[in-house]
Amino acid sequence: MRVTLLSKALVVGAYQRKAELLAEHPGLHLTVLVPTHWGRQQLERAHTCGYALSPIPICLSGHFHTHFYPSLTAALRRSQPDVLHVDEEPYNLATWLAVRQAERLRPKPKIVCFSWQNLNRRYPPPFSWMERDVLRRIDALIVGSEEAKQVWQAKGFRGLIAVTPQFGVDEALFAPLGQRVPQRPFVVGFAGRLVREKGVDVLLRAVAQLPDDVRLRVVGEGGARASLVRLSQQLGLADRTTFEPPLRSTAMPAFYRSLDALVLPSRTLPNWKEQFGRVLIEAMACGTPVVTSRCGEAPHVVGDAGLVFDEEDAEGLAAHLCALHSDPTLWAVLSQRGRERVLARFTMRCVAAQTLAVWRKVWAG
């Protein structure tokens, strides 16, 4: 079976491990088409064994809905896939063009798309037109959550829908180093976009209620950064909080291991709610206890391996962090449970196996 995977996400070197694990399966010939860059992220080469990693030019890089690949037709003719997996939402221009180009191949490949969309959103033309056309032409959807499956069923898709995350965790890379114990000072961390929906302001208000030996590391960029820095100063946290730029994917394990707790304080907005919360499984794999709000998929990802609080509830978040700060037994239990949950559900190997099962099913018709 010849599979071509078109994925801008695979510019990140750590994510390429899934392709290596897929390529280990006998009889699978895998080609990964990846842009030379996505926004500011240049293509990394970290896991490239066993498959063909083929960079292709991209237009409008960083523009989620409107980017596309001008040389994709030629690349597909070279790879001649039995299955084309477009790692994009069905309403994006890149997806619509890829599906149309694939249909010109002879023989025509089976086509799979991926979606995180967990809100039943209606997009304006031409995106709504592209979405309807794509849904008529593809053979399967892989989605990141049960809520996303319900969205696409409500939109009328009647093909195969499989629920599995886009990427798992490399459990060898994201792992504890030795026996972990809580530190002093006690370090709380956040990693992600600094935007309103991520709720970092709630985290700052919670940390302001904690003992003076609690420190906060905020890693990321976004339009809310300046206002969050001002808020930290107003709350008297300037000496206890650091705002740091985004880290390379290969530096994230060390970041998680430097923390005593990772917090994802997301809030639901009319056009967004948490689709998965990848930082949760990465931190859990490293033995770092996690605390998350009840936003979208995040509490289901954590299960009983972390602590959960209501959205916007800074006092509830502070209580959870205080418990981790003062109770080494609770800290150790959640550290162990988190690692075990990732190994059971969210490794790259698990996700690769589930993805391959979808490819084989659509190829078999």
N, C-alpha and C positions, 0 to 999 in steps of 0.2 A: 504494500500500500504506500503510495506516494502522497505525502501531505505537505502543503505549503501553508505556513503560518505567517500572516501579516500582522505585525505588532509593534506599535511605537513604544509600548511599555518595556520591551526588551532592549531598549537603549541602556537600561540599568543593568549593570553587570551581575548583581546578585540574583536578578530574576531569570537570567539565562540558565540557571541550574535546572529549571523545569525542562528546558529543551534537551539538556544532556540526559536527564532521566528518561524522557520520552524516547530518545534515540537509542537507548539500551535495548529496547524491545525488538526481537528478531522480526524481520520482514517489514519494518517501518523505515522508509527513506524520508527524512525530514529536511525541509528547506525553510529557514526563517528569514523573511524579508523584514528588514528593520531600517528606519530612517537614519540618516547620518547624524541627526541631532533632533531633539524635541525641545523647543524653547531654548533655554540656556544649557540644558543637559546634553552633553556630547556623548556619542556612542562609546560605551565601555566594553572591553573584551575581557570577561572574567571566567566564563564557563563556555567553552566553544568546542568541546570534544564530541565527536560522533555524529555531527550534523553540519549542514552548510549554513553558515551565518552570512547573509548577503545584504550589505548596505545598499539602499537605493535613495535617490534624491527625493526631497519632500518640498512641496510648496505650502506656504502659510503655516510653517512650523509654529507650534504653540497655540494655534487657533483650533480649539477642540472640535467645533462643528464643521469647519470649512476647509481644513487641510486636505491635501490629496497628493497622490504619487504619480508624476507625469510619465514615468517609464514602467509603470506596473504591467501594462499589457505585454511588453517584451519580457519582463521577468517571469510572468506566468507561462509564456510560451517556452521559456527555457526549462522551467521546473516541471511542467506538464503534470499538475497534481490530480490525483484521484479525489482528494478532499482539500478544499480551500477553507481555512479557518481565518476569518477576519476578526481580529481582536478589537472590535469597535462596536459602538452602539448602532442599532439599525437605522437611526434617523440622521446619522452623519453623512456628509458628502463623500468622504473616503470610502465608507461602506457601500453606498449606492453605486459609485463608480466601479469598485472592485467586483461587486456582484454582476454588474452589466458586462464588464470585461471578461469575467470568468465564463459567462454564458456563451461567449464567442469561441471558446476553446472546443476542440473536438478530439476525444470525447469530452463532454461537459462534466466538470467535477461536481461532486456534492459540496454544498456550502453550509458552513456553520458560522454563527456570529456570537458575540459575547455581550451581555448587558448587566449593568449594576442598577438600572433604573427601578427604584422602589416606590416611586410616586406616579400615579396615572396622569402624566402631564400631556397636554395637547399642544403641539408645537405649531407655529404659524407656517404657511407655505414659504419656501418650497420644502421645508424639512418634513412637514406632515405628509406631503406627496411622496418624498423619498422613503419615509418609513413604511407607508402602505405598500409601495412597490417592492421594497426589500422583503417584507413579511410574506408577500406572495411567492417569492422566488427562492428563499432559502429552505434548507432541509431541517435545520435544528438550531436551537438557541441554548447556549450555556449561560446561566444566570447566577449571580452571587448570593441570592437569598430566596427564601420562600415567598417573601413579599414581592420580589421582582418577578417570580414565576406567575403570581396572581395578576400582576400588572399586564403582562403580555398575553395571558389568557383572556383578560378583560378586553384587550385590544384586538382580539380575534385570531391570534396565532394558534393554529391547530397542529403544528408539527411537534417533533420531539423537543421537550424542554428538560434540561438536566440542571440540577442545583449543585454547584460547586464553586469555591472561590476561584478567582483568576489565577492567583499565585499562592502557594504555601510558603512555609519557612524551611530554609536549609537548617536542619536541626544540628548539624555539625558546626556550622558557622555561628548560628544563634544558640549559644549554649552557656551555662554557668561555667565559671572558672573556679573549681574547687568548692569547698563548703561555704555557702553564702550566709551572712548574718547582717542584720541592720547596723548601720554606721552612726557615728556622731561626728560632725553634724549629720542630721537626717536629710537626705537629698530627694526632693520631689521633682519630677520632670514632665515636660510636655514636648512633643515633636509633631509638627504639622503646619498647615497654613495659618497665618495670623489674620483671620477674618472673623466676622461676628458669629457665624454659625458654629465655629469651633469652641466658643465659650471660654476663652482664656481669661476673660475678665472675672468669671465665676471662680476660676482657680485662684486668681490673685486675692480675691476677697476671702476665700477659704484659708489660704496660707497666712493671711494677716491675723487670723484667729489662733494660730498655732504657736508653740513655744519658740523662743528666739534661736534655738539651735536647729531650726528647720530652714533649709535653703531650697531655692527654686531655680531650675534651669529650663529656659524656654528656647527651643530650637526651631527656627523657621523664619519665613518672610511672609509679608502680606500687607494689605492696605491698612490694617488696624494696628500695626506695630507702634507707631508714634503715640496713639491714644493709650495703648497698653503700658508703654513706658511711663507716660504721665500718671496713669492710675497707680502703678507700682510706687511711684514717688509720693503720691497723695496718701497712700496707705502705709507709708513708712517702711516700705520693702526695698528701697533702692540698694541698701547694703546687703540684702539677702537674696536678691534676684539677679540673674544674668540673662541677657537676651543675646542669642548666638545665631549665626547664619546657618542655613541648612547644611547637613553633613552628607558626604558621599555615602552611598548604600553600604559600602564595605566598612565604613566607620561606625555604623549604627550599633552593632553588637557591643562595642566598647562603651558607647553612650548608655545603653540600657543597663549594662553591668555597673555603671557608675551611680545608678539610682537606687534608692530604697523603695520608691513607688513611682509608677507611671500613671498619669491621669489623662483621661479623654473626656473633657467636660462639655461635649457637643450639645447644641440646642437645635430643636426643630424649627425650621422656617417654612413659609408657605410653598417655597419651591425647592426645598432640600431637607433631607434628614440623613443620618449616618448610614452609609451603605454597607459598611463592614467594620472598618477600624483596624487596618493592618498593623498599626503600631501596637495594638493589644496583643496579638499573637507573637509578634517579634519580642516584645518585652517578656511575655509569659515564657517563651522558649529559653530566655536568658535567666530565668529564675527570679525575675523582678515582679513583685505583686502589682496588680493593676486595679485601678478604680475608674469606673465609667458611669456616665449618666445613662438614663433610660431612653436614649435617642436611637431610633431606628433599629438596626441590626446589632448594635454594640452589646447590649446585655445578653443576647443569645449567643454571641461569640464567646463571651466570658463564662457564661453558665455559673456553676458554683465554685469556679476557680478564681473569682475576684469579688470585689465589693461594688455595689450599684447604688446610685442615689438619683433622686428626682431631678429633672432638668431645672436649672436656675437655683437650686438649693445649695447655696454656699455653706450654710450651717451643717447640712447633712454631709457634704463632702468633707468639711473640716472634721466632723466627728469620725468619719472613716479613717482619715489620715492620722488623727490623734490616736485611734486604736492601733494602727500599724506602728506608730511611733513608740507607743508605751507597752505593747504586748508582743514580745519576741516569739511566743508560741504561735499566735495568730499569723505573724509575718512568715514564719517557717512553713506553716501549713499551706498558706496561699502560694508561696514560692514553689512548693512541691506540686501542688495541684495544677498550677498553671503550666508547668513543664509537661506534666503527664497529659493534660488535655490537648496540648499542641501535638505531642507525639501520636496521640490516638486519632486526631481529626484533621490537623492543619499542616502537615509536612508537605514539602515539595513532592515527595514520592507519592503521597496520597492523592494530591491534586493531579499529578501527571497520570496516574493510573485511571482516575475518573475521566479525565479528558480523553485519553486514548480509547476508553470504552465507548464514548460518544462517537468518536471518529469511526471506529469499527462498525458501530451500529448503523450509522448513516451510509457508510460504504457498502454494507451488506444489503441496504435497501429496506 
